[in-house]
Structures are given as C-alpha cells and as structure tokens.
C-alpha cells in the first residue's frame, strides 16, 4: 500500500533528494590563497591523498599583481592527445554550477504551474488502498469517484471521500469532502484535539462544525500575496473549523474564544484553542494551520491543510 505523504512542514531534506545528486564539484581555487591556508595544514594532513590530483589544475596559476590583489589563474595546459576542454557555461550572478545542480536535484528549475504541483502532491500521496486504511482507522465515510486529472478550472479531488466521522469519533457537520490522503491525517489531527480537550476542558470533543472543505476557488487573504492562485480547498486538501463541541460543557467558538498571540488566554476555551493550534503547527499533523492570528480572513475559523511545503 502506498502511504500518505507526511504533512510535516518545510522543504525536502538532503536525504529526500539523494545525497549523491547533491554532491557539488569543488570550487576553483584562487591564486594567492595558499598563504591563508598555511595555518590549516595540521587539520588537512589526512586529506593530502584526496588533494593530490588537484595539483595540475593549479600549475598555471598567475602570481599576485602589484596592487596585492590575486589575479585569475590561466587555464591549465591541455594534456597531449586530448581535445581542449570547453569553458564552463556562464551562470547568472554568483550562482555556480553546483547551485544549478542543487536546483535540478530539488526540481526548482522549469517547475510546472503551482496548481499542477498541488495536484501532483496529493494525487500520488494516496494509493489504491487508502480508503481501506481509512476504514480500518475507524472513520465513517462515503467513497467518491476517483478523478484522473483536474477539471478545466484546474480543480478536483484525486481520491475523494465524504467523511462524516473521524477516527476518534468526532462528527463533522457538514461532512468533510476531502482527498483520502488528508482524511488519513485526521488520526493525528484528532489525537492532538482530543488530548488538548482532556487537558483544558475535561471532556472529549464530540462534534466539529466546519465552514467548508472542497471548493474550487482562489486563495484569499494575506496568503494571496505568496501563492500563484488556487487554494488547497480546490483539491480537497483543506478544511475549516469554526466550532468545537465537547460532550460536556459549552461549545468553543474560534470567533469568540480565540486569543491572539501576544496575550495569554484566561479561559479554558482560549487555552484549548491555543494548545490545538500550537501543537498542530509544531508536530506536523498538518502542513498549515491558519487562524485569527494570521489575518482577518481567518478571524472566525482555523484553516487546516496538508498542502505543498511552499506556497509558491
């Protein structure tokens, strides 16, 4: 079974990209730099064999000019019988060939449009067994037809579900229309919610009132400045929470009870919301949690998504 992608925030690690693909060629040495390295000889003693092959490349280095500035080394003479080496391609600004190799390894050059990257991010995240795993987790849902490609507006849910109850028994009203890969993340999201409810409310959360899940639309609010257009909602990869209702006690409203950062919550409802948002952001259960402290468009709900690490 292909597992869901992690919602941990941040870009790909070196291990993800493959160490060998990121091995950078050594930068050319500057003539006149040898005196500055004299004091480093003891630390480099063990590296002598590895540096032995670099000596011919320094043979044609020019001396320091009269003003004291090192001059660029002349190219090393070609070895007899070999064709002269082609000069390296010029790179814009300070970027050398190793930077270009990093960009290629990370897939940062000639990237497809963001909407296509968003689609690819979840289309490959959940395999054919995703819904079976979701059922085994204890969720209640209706499977929606798989979608092979986005619609003409660029939207769609690759492996959709209409979820009425999550793995810990939380009822969603209205139901969540999301991709199966996001639905699988509810196990971790709800675990954080229930632990914070036990700590601050003394009662588990029984129901969550949502303001929306799938919707083919553009990004709104502050995030619009960084994104190229479509919201994660357009792929069933986000949902909004307006209210948490515990089994016992008063419902917690994001609009009423959320306390902005900079002030300490004085009510149990405020401490619950602070704990949920802080832990979801810190522990990687979701890629992003946006609330009233982010901008005015989120003043009445928590936006939760498992989108791409970058917004652009």
C-alpha positions in Angstrom: 0.0 0.0 0.0 1.3 3.5 -0.8 1.1 5.6 2.3 0.0 9.2 2.6 2.7 11.9 2.3 3.7 13.4 5.6 2.2 16.8 6.5 5.4 17.9 8.2 6.2 21.5 7.3 9.3 22.5 5.4 11.0 21.6 2.2 12.7 18.4 1.1 15.7 17.3 3.1 19.1 16.2 1.7 18.1 12.6 2.3 14.9 13.1 0.4 16.8 14.5 -2.6 19.5 11.9 -2.6 23.0 12.7 -1.3 24.8 11.7 -4.4 22.7 14.1 -6.5 23.8 16.9 -4.3 27.5 16.4 -4.4 28.9 19.7 -5.6 32.0 20.0 -7.7 34.9 21.7 -5.9 35.0 25.5 -6.5 38.2 26.6 -8.3 41.0 27.8 -6.0 42.0 31.5 -6.1 45.7 32.2 -6.8 47.4 33.7 -3.9 45.2 31.9 -1.4 47.9 29.5 -0.3 49.4 31.7 2.5 46.0 31.9 4.1 45.8 28.1 4.3 49.2 27.7 5.9 47.8 27.5 9.4 45.3 24.8 8.4 48.0 22.3 7.4 47.6 20.1 10.5 43.8 19.8 10.0 44.3 18.9 6.3 47.1 16.3 6.9 44.7 13.4 6.3 43.3 15.0 3.2 46.6 15.0 1.3 45.9 11.9 -0.9 42.5 13.3 -1.9 44.1 16.6 -2.9 46.9 15.1 -4.9 45.0 15.2 -8.1 44.3 18.9 -7.8 47.9 20.0 -8.2 47.9 20.1 -12.0 44.9 22.4 -12.0 46.9 25.0 -10.0 50.1 24.8 -12.2 49.1 27.7 -14.4 48.0 30.0 -11.6 49.2 33.6 -12.0 51.1 35.4 -9.2 49.6 38.2 -7.2 49.7 41.6 -9.0 51.4 44.7 -7.9 48.4 46.0 -6.1 48.2 42.9 -3.9 45.0 41.5 -5.4 45.2 37.9 -6.7 44.9 37.5 -10.4 42.8 34.8 -12.0 44.7 31.7 -12.9 45.3 30.8 -16.6 43.7 27.6 -17.7 45.9 24.5 -17.2 47.6 23.3 -20.4 45.8 20.6 -22.2 47.2 17.1 -21.9 48.7 15.8 -25.1 46.3 13.8 -27.2 43.2 15.3 -25.6 40.8 17.9 -27.0 40.9 21.2 -25.2 38.3 21.5 -22.5 35.3 23.7 -23.3 35.0 26.7 -21.0 32.3 26.4 -18.3 28.9 27.9 -19.1 28.4 31.3 -17.5 26.0 31.4 -14.6 23.9 34.4 -13.7 25.1 36.4 -10.7 27.1 34.4 -8.2 25.4 31.1 -8.9 27.9 28.5 -10.0 27.4 25.0 -11.5 26.9 23.5 -8.0 23.9 25.8 -7.4 22.4 24.7 -10.7 22.9 21.1 -9.7 21.1 21.7 -6.5 18.2 23.4 -8.3 18.0 20.4 -10.7 18.1 17.9 -7.9 15.3 19.8 -6.0 13.2 20.2 -9.1 13.2 24.0 -8.8 14.0 24.8 -12.4 11.3 24.8 -15.0 8.7 23.8 -12.5 5.1 23.2 -13.6 2.5 25.7 -12.6 1.6 25.7 -8.9 -1.8 24.2 -9.5 -0.3 21.2 -11.2 2.2 20.8 -8.4 -0.6 20.9 -5.8 -2.5 18.2 -7.8 0.6 16.0 -8.1 1.3 16.5 -4.4 -1.9 14.6 -3.4 -2.6 12.5 -6.5 0.5 10.4 -5.6 0.1 10.6 -1.9 -2.7 8.1 -1.5 -2.7 4.7 -3.2 -5.5 2.3 -4.1 -5.7 1.0 -0.5 -6.1 4.5 1.0 -9.8 4.1 1.7 -9.3 0.6 3.2 -6.7 2.2 5.6 -9.2 4.9 6.4 -11.9 2.4 7.2 -9.6 0.4 9.4 -8.7 3.6 11.3 -12.4 3.8 12.4 -13.6 6.7 10.2 -17.1 6.7 8.6 -17.2 8.0 5.0 -18.6 7.6 1.6 -16.1 7.0 -1.3 -16.3 9.4 -4.2 -15.3 8.6 -7.7 -11.6 8.9 -8.4 -10.6 11.7 -10.7 -7.7 11.2 -13.1 -6.9 14.9 -13.8 -8.0 18.4 -12.8 -11.1 19.9 -14.5 -10.9 22.9 -16.8 -10.5 25.3 -13.9 -7.6 23.2 -12.5 -9.6 21.8 -9.6 -10.6 18.3 -8.5 -10.1 15.7 -5.8 -8.0 12.7 -7.0 -9.2 10.2 -4.4 -12.2 11.8 -2.7 -14.2 10.8 0.3 -17.2 12.4 2.1 -16.4 11.9 5.7 -19.0 12.2 8.5 -17.0 10.8 11.5 -13.3 10.8 12.2 -11.1 8.1 13.7 -11.7 9.2 17.3 -15.4 9.5 16.9 -15.6 13.3 16.1 -18.7 14.0 13.9 -18.1 16.6 11.2 -21.0 18.9 10.3 -21.3 19.5 7.4 -19.3 16.4 6.4 -15.8 16.8 5.0 -15.4 16.4 1.3 -11.7 15.9 1.1 -9.0 13.8 -0.6 -8.3 10.4 1.1 -4.7 11.5 1.8 -5.9 14.3 4.0 -8.6 12.1 5.6 -5.9 9.7 6.7 -4.1 12.6 8.5 -7.2 13.0 10.7 -5.9 10.3 13.1 -3.0 12.6 14.1 -5.1 15.8 13.9 -7.8 14.4 16.1 -5.4 12.9 18.6 -4.0 16.4 19.2 -7.5 17.9 19.5 -8.7 15.2 22.0 -5.5 15.4 24.1 -5.9 19.2 24.4 -9.6 18.8 25.2 -8.9 16.4 28.0 -6.2 18.8 29.4 -8.2 22.0 29.3 -11.9 21.0 29.0 -12.1 17.8 30.9 -14.3 16.3 28.2 -13.6 14.9 24.7 -14.7 16.7 21.6 -17.8 15.1 20.1 -18.6 17.4 17.1 -16.8 19.8 14.9 -18.7 22.5 12.9 -17.0 23.1 9.6 -17.1 26.2 7.3 -16.0 24.3 4.2 -13.8 21.7 2.7 -13.7 21.2 -1.1 -14.3 24.4 -3.0 -12.8 25.4 -6.4 -11.6 28.9 -5.7 -8.5 31.1 -5.4 -6.5 31.9 -2.3 -8.0 34.7 -0.3 -6.5 37.0 2.4 -2.9 37.5 3.2 -1.7 34.3 1.7 -2.7 35.5 -1.8 0.4 37.6 -2.0 2.6 34.5 -1.9 0.5 32.0 -3.8 0.0 31.7 -7.5 -3.7 31.2 -7.3 -5.7 28.2 -6.3 -6.4 27.4 -2.7 -5.7 23.9 -1.2 -9.5 23.7 -0.9 -9.6 23.4 -4.7 -8.1 19.9 -4.4 -9.9 18.6 -1.3 -6.7 19.1 0.7 -8.0 21.6 3.3 -10.9 22.1 5.7 -12.0 25.0 8.0 -13.1 24.6 11.6 -15.5 27.2 13.2 -16.6 25.4 16.4 -15.6 22.5 18.7 -18.4 20.9 20.8 -17.3 18.8 23.7 -19.5 16.0 25.1 -19.9 18.1 28.3 -19.8 21.8 28.6 -20.0 24.9 26.3 -19.0 24.8 22.6 -15.7 26.6 21.8 -16.0 29.2 19.0 -13.0 30.3 17.1 -14.5 33.8 16.6 -15.4 34.3 20.2 -12.8 32.3 22.2 -9.6 32.6 20.2 -6.9 34.8 21.9 -4.4 36.4 19.6 -0.7 35.7 20.2 0.8 38.3 22.5 -1.8 37.8 25.1 -2.2 34.8 27.4 -5.6 33.1 27.3 -7.5 33.4 30.6 -10.3 31.0 29.8 -10.2 27.2 29.4 -11.7 27.7 25.9 -8.9 30.1 24.9 -6.3 27.7 26.3 -7.7 24.8 24.4 -7.6 26.7 21.1 -4.1 27.9 21.8 -2.9 24.4 22.6 -4.5 22.9 19.5 -3.1 25.5 17.1 0.3 25.4 18.7 0.7 21.7 18.6 -0.7 21.1 15.2 1.8 23.6 13.8 4.7 22.2 15.8 4.1 18.5 15.5 3.5 18.2 11.8 0.0 16.7 11.9 -0.9 19.4 9.4 1.2 21.4 6.9 -0.5 24.6 7.8 -2.9 25.9 10.5 -4.1 29.4 9.8 -6.3 31.2 12.3 -7.2 34.7 13.6 -3.6 35.4 14.3 -2.7 35.0 10.6 -5.1 37.5 9.0 -8.6 38.9 9.2 -10.0 36.4 6.6 -9.4 33.7 9.2 -10.9 35.5 12.2 -13.7 33.0 12.6 -12.1 29.7 11.8 -9.0 27.5 11.7 -7.8 26.6 8.3 -6.1 23.2 8.2 -4.4 21.8 5.1 -1.8 19.2 4.0 -0.5 21.2 1.1 2.8 21.5 -0.6 5.6 22.7 1.7 5.9 26.0 -0.2 3.1 28.4 -1.0 4.7 29.5 -4.3 
